[in-house]
């Protein structure tokens, strides 16, 4: 049986390779922006600020959960934490399951609060770990280790089923989420890990008190591929490598629920540029999230690599906003997009 620390290390190493990315797209290429030739704006006055859970951030980007649970994760988490503190961005640590099973790994997570005393940080636990309820000690440890502002529950049945040592029981997760909402005073965010959340699933989550849903759709990293590419996986099943709902479709489905519920939508899964961010907001997302490009930038260039990536995305988003005639991200909506005609259209 593979040690959970080795598994976490494998995950991060594999996500930065092209072979673990979906062949199907997130769906953003189906849309194009409607150019505004008379924007009547000053580029210097265009703002990229965005609100999330009542707080204002410098940019509509949440650095998604990915790292933690093995010794080498500490330095990566430190860079992300320092950067988010400096740029006023929210972020989440990776699954803290390993920390709950081995408290020697706590420091690979707690380092983020040391490096980012004022940042918005989210704890993270898998839905399967909530079956039967999370104990008071475990919940307290989960939150206190990073002094969390919110807690993320990740849903990943596809990934678990592709993982030889993965969970096979997913009965009772919804009840566990409902209990978690009751047991904690901080917001609960539920996310997929790359296969998407449909409107039907979203409605069930909203019914038990979830405040934020991160769609984490198909089009970015395929966690089925990640598991199937692990060298220790002797029972790889590539039939499910492309399973999932494209991110753009998830956003559109969930945004239609807003007339009946008050909740926030995070778009993630294949967010690879400022163009993807802007299109997500136009389609109905309130915020976006990304992990793979961030980890890749850090792996290739450390803090400076991450800084260069962000500066490019920041400049591009400001340019997009101006070319749409918007002075801020809150002005983005479906009127700024048109769906491209299919190549097969008569």
ABEGO torsion letter per residue (X at the ends): XBBAAAAAAAAAAAAABAAABBABBAGAAABBBBBBABAGBBAAABBABBBBGGBBBABBBBBBBABEGBAAAAAAAAAAAAAAAAAGBBBBBBBAAAAAABAAAAAAAAAAAAABAABBBBBBBBAAAABGEBBAAAAAAAAAAAGBABBBBBBBAAAAAABAABBABABGAAAAAAAAAAABABBBBBBBAGAEBBAAAAAAAAAAGBABBBAGBBGBBBAAAAAAABAABAABBAAAAABEBBAAAAAAAAAAAAAABBBBBBBBGGBABAAAAAAAAAAGBABBBBAAAAAAAAAAAEAAAAAAAAAAAAAAAAAAAAAAGBABAAABBAAABBBBBBAABX
